[in-house]
Amino acid sequence: MLFIAEIGLNHNGNFGLLNELIRQAKLSGADLVKFQLGWRGNKGEINYIDDKTLRLILKISDYYSIEPMFSIFTDEALVMAKKYNFKKYKIASRTLIDNFALAKRIIAENKETFVSLGFWKKKNLPFKKNKKIKYLWCKSNYPTFPWELKDFPKTFESSSIVGISDHTVGIELSFIAISRGAQIIEKHFTLDKSDTTIRDHALSLTPKEFKFLVDNGRAMSKMLNYIK
C-alpha cells in the first residue's frame, strides 16, 4: 500500500506551516507528501512557490524522511522541477484536458507518474501502457458526495487503474477501495478541517484521521492477501 498525503494548497499561502504539515504527515504514516506546482502559483497568488520555497519543501521533507511529490501544472513548473530530479510526478486530471501536451512531456521524463482520471471521460486511457504510469480513479468534485459514486470501480485487481484520489468527506471510500484491491490512496491532508481559506480543508483528513486510515488500510490490504 502507498499512502499520499495531499497537502496541496492547505498551507493557505503561509509557508511557515510547511514544517508542521510535513511533520504531521510523516507521523501519520504517509509515504509521500504532495504539493501543487504552478496551480494558482503566479507571483502574488496563494500558491506562489518560487525556487527558495521549493528548496525549503525539499529540506523539510528530507529532515523528516518523507518523499515529496508535485503535481505539475505549467511548462514553467516542469522546468523548475526538472532541476531537482524528482523520483515521481503527478498529473492532475485537469492537465489532461487543459494542457495534454504538457502531460505528454511529463510522461516523457520517464519517471514514476501518478495520473488522476477525474476529468478524463474517454474510453481509452490517456497514454500507452507503461509500468511507470499509475492511474488513479477520482471524481473531480470538491467534495464528492456518495450519490456521485455510481461509476466507482467494482475491483482494482487486474486493472490499469491501481488506486484512487479520494475527494469525499471521511475515509469510508478509501477503505472500500482497499477492500476492492486498490494499492494507492491519495487523500487531502490538513491541520484544521474548519479552515475556510481553501475549500479542500473540508474534505481533508486530520493527522489523527490519516493515521487511522493508514494503520487500518495497511492491515486490511495485508489480510486480503490471505483470504483471496
Disulfide bonds with the S-S distance in Angstrom:
none
